[in-house]
Amino acid sequence: MEGNTPKNTSDHVLDVRNLNVRIKVPAGTLHAVTDVDFHVDRGETLCIVGESGCGKSITSLAVMGLLPRSATMTADKLTLEGRDLLSVTDRQFADLRGDRIGMIFQDPMTSLNPVYTIGNQMEEVYIRHGKGGRKEARERAIYLLEKVGITAAASRLGQYPHQLSGGLRQRVMIAMTLMCDPALVIADEPTTALDVTIQAQILNLLKELQDEFHMGLIFITHDLGVVARIADRVAVMYAGLVVETGNAEQVFSAPMHPYTQGLLECIPIPGKTVRGSQLGSIPGIVPALIGEQEGCLFRNRCSYAREACTDGEIDLETGGDQHGYRCVLTPEETVNHIKKAPNAAVAE
């Protein structure tokens, strides 16, 4: 059974401009996501990377329309295949989820319903979105389970989530996400709970499926090793802000923001890092995001901080090559800093 023909043949799948998410907490207002811009093209992988709590998952939930009731989202633009998601009703958004946009969550055991069989859950997605009847849904489920490398697919449909291993459950989640042939898939740290071998298999699988179904992919992770392996473009987030963005080669070979440089210094590079040597680290902690924020939020952890870092809002500067960074350092200064931190320079 072949995949469905996409409803929109344009390359541009998702466009997000000036996305902000605020959450009411007892201490005040939490600025979870601030002025985030990005887009995803068909067949492209955008990796959103950063420390835990930097706003990666909240950004994805905002795009999916799954924010908690205590959260308020605003944006200048949020479109999926040219459709304005800011103007749709909750019911219309629910019709899009699982159909044109899908999400793979971090822990499949908490995402799959333990009291329904794998077949029940996969077929429900297909039928719910009007793609066909029970017979067609079952055929599609078997086809996709085989595509994601699950043997004896027909018999697996009668099993429950607890009867499968972690790697198999994640494969089922991927297959379920593809039931309606979505234009965009968001994968929120889908390999975190898996061992290294299974992680590599899942990454290879996602790449193969993306090539076949020509879908846009947003991959959320804190693992720069994964990013170097699969990303076309990268958005580095810190304290709710995108602090650097560009294609993968730009970000890894010439990081412009001190935070990105710090992240790369923490990674051992085969053939460059001396065995037994001390890896880099980023001192301090992420600032509290409650209340109004001013200046660079990384300044208290940055060895290059200066008085200008405390003044007002620092914009994301993007040159003609689309490599942007949110910092008062000039491009010449960042190049000098890269030379002083050889472990951060190139990830091979």
C-alpha positions as CSV (number, residue, x, y, z in Angstrom):
1,M,0.0,0.0,0.0
2,E,1.6,3.3,-1.1
3,G,1.6,6.5,0.8
4,N,-1.1,9.1,0.1
5,T,-0.3,12.1,-2.2
6,P,0.4,15.2,-0.1
7,K,-2.3,17.8,-0.3
8,N,0.1,20.7,-0.9
9,T,3.0,20.4,-3.3
10,S,4.8,23.5,-2.2
11,D,8.2,23.1,-0.5
12,H,7.3,25.3,2.5
13,V,5.5,23.3,5.2
14,L,5.7,25.3,8.5
15,D,6.4,29.0,9.1
16,V,6.6,30.5,12.6
17,R,7.2,34.2,13.2
18,N,7.6,35.9,16.6
19,L,6.2,33.0,18.7
20,N,5.7,33.8,22.4
21,V,4.4,31.6,25.2
22,R,3.6,32.9,28.6
23,I,2.6,30.7,31.5
24,K,0.9,31.9,34.7
25,V,2.6,30.5,37.8
26,P,2.2,31.4,41.5
27,A,5.3,33.6,41.4
28,G,4.2,35.5,38.3
29,T,4.4,35.1,34.6
30,L,6.9,32.6,33.2
31,H,8.4,33.7,29.8
32,A,8.7,30.2,28.4
33,V,9.3,31.1,24.8
34,T,10.2,34.5,23.4
35,D,10.3,35.9,19.9
36,V,11.0,32.5,18.2
37,D,11.2,32.4,14.4
38,F,11.8,29.4,12.2
39,H,10.5,27.5,9.2
40,V,10.6,24.0,7.9
41,D,10.7,23.0,4.2
42,R,9.3,19.7,2.8
43,G,12.0,17.0,3.1
44,E,14.1,19.1,5.5
45,T,15.2,18.3,9.0
46,L,15.3,21.2,11.5
47,C,17.0,20.3,14.8
48,I,16.0,22.4,17.8
49,V,18.7,22.0,20.4
50,G,19.5,23.2,23.9
51,E,19.6,22.4,27.6
52,S,16.6,21.0,29.5
53,G,14.1,23.8,30.2
54,C,15.2,26.0,27.4
55,G,11.8,26.0,25.7
56,K,12.2,23.3,23.0
57,S,9.3,21.1,24.0
58,I,7.0,24.1,24.8
59,T,7.7,25.4,21.3
60,S,6.6,22.1,19.8
61,L,3.5,21.9,21.9
62,A,2.6,25.5,20.8
63,V,2.9,24.4,17.1
64,M,0.7,21.4,17.9
65,G,-1.9,23.4,19.7
66,L,-1.3,21.3,22.9
67,L,-0.3,23.9,25.4
68,P,-1.7,23.7,29.0
69,R,-4.7,26.0,29.8
70,S,-2.4,28.1,32.0
71,A,-0.4,29.1,28.9
72,T,-1.0,31.9,26.5
73,M,0.5,31.9,23.0
74,T,0.9,34.8,20.6
75,A,2.6,34.9,17.2
76,D,2.8,37.2,14.2
77,K,2.6,34.1,11.9
78,L,1.9,30.4,12.3
79,T,1.1,28.6,9.1
80,L,1.0,24.9,8.1
81,E,1.1,24.3,4.3
82,G,0.0,27.9,3.9
83,R,-3.0,27.5,6.3
84,D,-3.2,30.1,9.2
85,L,-3.2,28.1,12.4
86,L,-3.9,31.2,14.5
87,S,-7.4,31.5,13.0
88,V,-8.6,27.9,13.2
89,T,-11.0,26.7,15.8
90,D,-10.1,24.0,18.4
91,R,-12.1,21.5,16.3
92,Q,-10.3,22.4,13.1
93,F,-6.9,22.1,14.9
94,A,-7.9,18.7,16.2
95,D,-8.6,17.7,12.6
96,L,-5.1,18.8,11.5
97,R,-3.3,16.9,14.4
98,G,-2.6,13.4,13.3
99,D,-3.5,14.2,9.7
100,R,-1.3,17.0,8.3
101,I,1.0,17.3,11.4
102,G,2.1,14.5,13.7
103,M,4.2,14.2,16.8
104,I,6.5,11.5,18.2
105,F,6.8,11.9,22.0
106,Q,9.8,11.0,24.2
107,D,8.4,8.1,26.1
108,P,6.1,5.8,24.0
109,M,4.9,3.9,27.1
110,T,3.2,7.0,28.4
111,S,1.9,8.0,24.9
112,L,0.3,4.7,23.9
113,N,-2.9,3.7,25.7
114,P,-2.1,0.6,27.8
115,V,-5.7,-0.8,27.6
116,Y,-6.0,-0.8,23.8
117,T,-4.1,-3.0,21.3
118,I,-1.6,-1.5,18.9
119,G,-4.1,-2.2,16.1
120,N,-6.9,-0.4,17.8
121,Q,-4.8,2.7,18.3
122,M,-3.3,2.8,14.8
123,E,-6.6,2.1,13.0
124,E,-8.4,4.8,15.1
125,V,-6.1,7.5,13.7
126,Y,-6.8,6.5,10.1
127,I,-10.6,6.2,10.6
128,R,-10.9,9.4,12.8
129,H,-9.5,11.5,9.9
130,G,-11.7,10.0,7.3
131,K,-9.0,8.2,5.3
132,G,-11.0,5.0,5.0
133,G,-12.8,2.2,6.7
134,R,-11.5,-0.5,9.1
135,K,-10.2,-2.8,6.4
136,E,-8.1,0.0,4.8
137,A,-6.9,1.2,8.2
138,R,-5.7,-2.3,9.0
139,E,-3.9,-2.6,5.7
140,R,-2.2,0.8,6.2
141,A,-1.2,-0.2,9.8
142,I,0.4,-3.5,8.6
143,Y,2.2,-1.7,5.7
144,L,3.7,0.9,8.1
145,L,4.7,-1.5,10.8
146,E,6.6,-3.4,8.1
147,K,8.1,-0.1,6.9
148,V,9.5,0.7,10.4
149,G,11.1,-2.8,10.6
150,I,8.6,-4.7,12.8
151,T,8.3,-8.4,11.8
152,A,5.1,-10.3,11.8
153,A,3.3,-7.0,11.6
154,A,-0.2,-8.5,11.3
155,S,0.1,-10.4,14.6
156,R,1.6,-7.3,16.4
157,L,-1.7,-5.5,15.8
158,G,-3.3,-7.7,18.5
159,Q,-0.6,-7.0,21.1
160,Y,-0.7,-4.4,23.9
161,P,2.0,-1.8,24.5
162,H,3.4,-3.6,27.6
163,Q,4.1,-6.6,25.4
164,L,6.6,-4.8,23.3
165,S,10.2,-3.6,24.1
166,G,11.0,0.1,24.3
167,G,12.5,0.1,20.8
168,L,9.4,-1.6,19.3
169,R,7.1,0.8,21.1
170,Q,8.9,3.7,19.6
171,R,8.7,2.2,16.1
172,V,5.0,1.7,16.6
173,M,4.7,5.4,17.6
174,I,6.5,6.4,14.4
175,A,4.3,4.2,12.3
176,M,1.2,5.6,14.0
177,T,2.4,9.2,13.3
178,L,2.6,8.3,9.6
179,M,-0.8,6.7,9.3
180,C,-2.3,9.7,7.5
181,D,0.8,10.7,5.6
182,P,1.5,14.1,7.4
183,A,3.3,16.9,5.8
184,L,5.2,17.7,9.1
185,V,6.4,15.4,11.9
186,I,7.7,16.7,15.2
187,A,10.0,14.3,17.1
188,D,10.5,15.4,20.7
189,E,13.6,13.6,21.9
190,P,12.4,10.2,20.6
191,T,15.6,8.4,21.3
192,T,16.4,9.6,24.9
193,A,15.1,6.5,26.7
194,L,16.7,4.0,24.3
195,D,20.1,2.4,24.3
196,V,22.8,3.5,21.8
197,T,22.2,0.7,19.3
198,I,18.5,1.2,19.2
199,Q,18.9,4.9,19.1
200,A,21.0,4.6,15.9
201,Q,18.4,2.4,14.3
202,I,15.6,4.8,15.1
203,L,17.6,7.8,13.6
204,N,18.3,5.8,10.4
205,L,14.7,4.8,10.3
206,L,13.4,8.4,10.5
207,K,15.8,9.5,7.8
208,E,14.7,6.7,5.5
209,L,11.0,7.4,6.1
210,Q,11.5,11.1,5.6
211,D,13.2,10.5,2.2
212,E,10.3,8.2,1.1
213,F,7.4,10.3,2.4
214,H,9.1,13.7,1.7
215,M,7.9,15.1,5.0
216,G,9.3,18.0,7.0
217,L,10.9,16.9,10.3
218,I,11.5,18.9,13.5
219,F,13.8,17.0,15.7
220,I,14.1,18.2,19.3
221,T,17.1,17.1,21.3
222,H,19.9,18.1,23.7
223,D,22.3,15.7,22.1
224,L,24.6,17.6,19.6
225,G,25.9,14.2,18.4
226,V,22.5,13.4,17.1
227,V,22.2,16.9,15.6
228,A,25.4,16.5,13.6
229,R,24.2,13.3,12.2
230,I,20.7,14.2,10.9
231,A,20.3,18.0,10.8
232,D,19.9,20.1,7.6
233,R,19.4,23.3,9.7
234,V,19.8,24.0,13.5
235,A,18.2,26.3,15.9
236,V,20.0,26.6,19.3
237,M,17.7,27.7,22.1
238,Y,18.6,29.2,25.5
239,A,16.2,30.5,28.1
240,G,13.3,30.5,25.7
241,L,15.1,32.3,22.9
242,V,16.7,31.1,19.7
243,V,20.3,32.3,20.2
244,E,21.8,30.9,17.0
245,T,20.4,29.5,13.7
246,G,21.9,28.3,10.5
247,N,22.6,25.2,8.5
248,A,24.4,22.4,10.3
249,E,27.8,23.0,8.7
250,Q,27.7,26.6,9.7
251,V,26.7,26.0,13.3
252,F,29.2,23.2,13.9
253,S,32.2,24.7,12.0
254,A,31.8,28.3,12.9
255,P,29.5,28.8,16.0
256,M,28.8,32.5,16.5
257,H,27.1,32.6,19.9
258,P,29.2,31.9,23.1
259,Y,26.5,29.4,24.3
260,T,26.8,27.3,21.1
261,Q,30.5,27.4,21.5
262,G,30.2,26.2,25.1
263,L,27.9,23.4,24.1
264,L,30.4,22.2,21.4
265,E,33.3,22.4,23.9
266,C,31.5,19.8,26.0
267,I,31.6,17.2,23.3
268,P,34.7,15.0,22.7
269,I,35.7,15.0,19.0
270,P,37.2,11.8,17.5
271,G,40.7,12.5,16.4
272,K,40.9,15.9,18.0
273,T,40.1,15.5,21.7
274,V,43.1,14.1,23.6
275,R,42.1,11.0,25.6
276,G,41.9,11.8,29.3
277,S,41.8,15.6,28.8
278,Q,39.2,17.7,30.5
279,L,36.1,18.6,28.4
280,G,34.7,22.1,28.5
281,S,31.8,23.1,30.8
282,I,29.4,26.0,31.0
283,P,29.5,27.6,34.5
284,G,26.4,28.9,36.3
285,I,22.8,28.1,35.9
286,V,20.0,29.1,33.6
287,P,18.3,32.3,34.9
288,A,14.8,32.3,36.2
289,L,12.3,33.3,33.4
290,I,9.7,34.8,35.7
291,G,9.0,38.5,35.2
292,E,10.3,40.9,32.6
293,Q,13.7,40.0,31.1
294,E,16.3,42.5,29.9
295,G,19.6,42.2,28.0
296,C,21.3,38.9,27.2
297,L,20.1,36.1,29.4
298,F,23.4,34.3,29.0
299,R,25.6,37.1,30.2
300,N,26.0,35.8,33.8
301,R,27.5,32.6,32.4
302,C,29.5,34.1,29.5
303,S,33.2,34.8,29.7
304,Y,32.9,37.5,27.0
305,A,30.1,39.5,28.8
306,R,30.4,43.3,28.7
307,E,28.3,46.3,29.7
308,A,26.4,46.2,26.3
309,C,25.0,42.8,27.2
310,T,22.7,44.3,29.9
311,D,21.1,47.0,27.7
312,G,17.6,46.3,26.3
313,E,16.8,43.7,23.8
314,I,19.4,42.0,21.7
315,D,18.1,41.0,18.2
316,L,18.9,37.9,16.2
317,E,21.3,39.2,13.6
318,T,21.1,37.3,10.3
319,G,23.4,37.8,7.4
320,G,23.0,37.0,3.7
321,D,24.0,33.4,4.4
322,Q,21.1,32.9,6.9
323,H,23.5,32.2,9.8
324,G,22.1,34.3,12.6
325,Y,23.1,34.8,16.2
326,R,21.8,36.8,19.2
327,C,24.9,38.5,20.6
328,V,26.7,41.9,20.8
329,L,30.0,40.3,19.7
330,T,31.0,41.1,16.1
331,P,31.6,38.3,13.6
332,E,35.4,39.1,13.8
333,E,35.3,38.7,17.6
334,T,33.5,35.4,17.4
335,V,36.0,34.0,15.0
336,N,38.8,34.9,17.4
337,H,37.0,33.1,20.2
338,I,36.5,30.0,18.1
339,K,40.3,29.9,17.4
340,K,40.9,30.0,21.2
341,A,38.5,27.0,21.7
342,P,39.8,24.4,19.3
343,N,37.5,21.6,20.7
344,A,34.5,23.7,19.6
345,A,35.6,24.4,16.1
346,V,34.6,21.4,14.0
347,A,32.4,18.4,14.7
348,E,33.2,15.6,12.2
